Amino acid sequence: MVGLYLAPPGGAVVLSIDEKTQIQALDRTQPVLPVTFSATEKRTHDYVRHGTTNLFAALNVATGEVIGECKPSRNGKDFLAFLKKAVKPHVGKEIHVVLDNLSTHATPEVKTWLANHPHVRFHFTPVGSSWINQIETWFGILTRQSIRRGTFASVNVLITQIRDYIDSWNSEAKPFTWTATPDEILAKVRLVQANIKKLVANNSK
């Protein structure tokens, strides 16, 4: 995956894809008050939940541009529909997709579609290493800058906010600078595996 990020095969497109699920449309008594020189951020303790949405998003690793789509559900059918939309702008090119190994990403329908589109290849992140997927970094930025401090009177208002943020992001899109080396990543994977083995051993006692 590091090789795909830093030196993809000639002419290939690398897309980082995932879903940010159950984003809540929280309506507070009043908007979050901003931080000032004389006061910390303030927010009301009470809020109303107006529902949730699921954001499917694809980050073009080379350009930093994001394609996003909000849907009320998240299943294999929804994922495949979004995947088709994400790869459509890159007709005729080899496409590498970085994603995690959720069941919705490996349904029979998805596997059949991949078999019929050999120019699209999946690369699954290791268990416990979703941070390798660059779209996760973008999800964090979206949350901090646009969602966490927002007040949304409905799910439609929330979806509009997300769409507007994506448009704003793409107007000045820049790729992320990847710094983690393969050795550092493998060390973290080994650490996770060791911790899982310890947990399993302790639970079996």
N, C-alpha and C positions, 0 to 999 in steps of 0.2 A: 504493500500500500504506500509506503514511503516512496518507493520507486515510481509509482503512479503519480504521486503528488509532485515529485521533484523532476522526474524525467519520463513523462508518458511516452508510449510508442509514437513514432512520427505521425502527426496529424490526428491522433486520437483525442477524444473528448472524455474527460473524467468528471463524473457527476457524483456528488455526495448527497444521498437521499435518506430521509427519515420522516417520522411523524411526531409532532408535538401534540399529545393527546389531552383531552379533557381540559382545555383552556377555559377558565371560568369568566363569565360576564358578571363581574361584581359591581353592584350599584351602591355607592356609599352615600351617607347623608349629605356630604358635600365633598368636592374634589380634594385630593391630598394637597395640603398646603406646602409650598416649596420651602427649601432650606434658605435661610437668610443669614446675614452676618451675626444677628443677635438672637436667632432662634433655630432650634433643630426642626427637622421635618415633623409635621403633625398630620394625623389621620384619625377619622372617627372610628370608634370601636365597633359600630354596628354597620351591617351591610345586608343587601338582598342579593341572592343568586338568581340570575335570570336564565340560567342554562349554560351549556358548554358547546364548544366547537373543537374539531380536530384539524390541525394544520398539517397538510402534506407539503413538503418543501424539498427542492433540489438546488444545490449550490454548484455552479460551474467553477471548478477548482482553478481554472486558468484565468478567468475573468472576474470572479467574485460575484457575478450576477446570480440572482435567486428567482426561481419560479415557485410560486406558492398557490395552494388552493385549500380552502376551508370546506370541510364536509361534516355532516351531522354524525356520521358513523365511521368506524375504522375496521375494515375487513379486507380479505384478499381481493374482492371485486373492486373496492375503492382504490386499493393500492395499485392494481393493474391499470385501472383507468388513468390514474395520475402518472404512472410510469410511461404510458404511451404518450401522454401530453409532454412529459419532460424530455423524451428523446426525439420527438417530432421535429424540433428546429435543427437537428443534426443529421438529417437524412444523408445517406451515402458515406458517413464517417464511422470509424470504429469507436464504440462507446463503452467505457468502463464505469460501472456503477458500484460505489462503495456504500454498504448498508449493513445493518445488523441482522442477525439470523433469527428474526421473529417468524412465527408460523405463517403470518399473513404475507410474508415475502417469499414463501416457498410452497404455495398451494399448487395443486395439479394444473390449474388454469395458468398460473404464472410460469410454471415449468414448460408447459406446452407452448406458450407465447415465446419464451426464450429459445426453445428448440427451433421455432420458425423464424427467429431473428438472430442468427449466429453472430451478427456484428455487435450485439449487446452482450456484455459479460458481467456477471455479478462477482463481487469480492466482499465476502462477509468478514466483519470485524470479529476478533476473538472474544470469547465470553468474558465479561467484565471490563472490556476495553472499548466501550462505545465512544469514549472521548477521542478516539482516533478518527472518528467520522467528523469531518470538518463542519457539517451542517449543525452538529451539536454546539459548536462554538457560536455559530450564528443564532441559534435558538436562545442561547444565554444573552446575547446582545439584544435581541428582540424583547426578551422578558424584562431586562433592566431598563431599557430605553422607552418602551412603548406600552407594556402590559401591566407590570407590577404596580405602578403608581396610577393606573388609569381608573376611571369611573365610567361604567358602561350601563346604559339604561336598557339594553337588550342585546341578544346575541348578534343581531344584525349590525348594531353599532360597533361591537367588538370586531366583527369580521371586516367592516369598513376600515377600522383603525389598522388592522393587520395589513390589509391591501394597500392602504396609503403608505404604511411604513416600508413595504416591499418596493413600491414605486420610488419612494424617496431614496432608499438604499441603492437601487439600481441606477439612479441618476448619477451617482458618484461611486459606482462599484469598483472595488479593488480586491485582488486576491489576498488571502491570508498568507503570511510568511511562515512556512513550516520549519520548525527548529528541532523537533524530537528526532533523535537518531534511532535506527533499528535496534541497536543494543539497549538503549534506554527503554524502548517499548517492550522488548522481550523480557527485560528484567522485571518490569511491572506485571507482565503476564504471568511470569513464574511466581511472583509474590502472591498474586491472586489465587493461583492454583494451589500454592502451599497453604494459604489461609483456608481455602475451601476444604482441603483434606483434613486440616485440624478440626474444623467445625463438624465434619462428618464423623471423624473419630471420636470427638467429645460427645456427640449426640447418640452414638452407638453404645456408649458405656452404660 
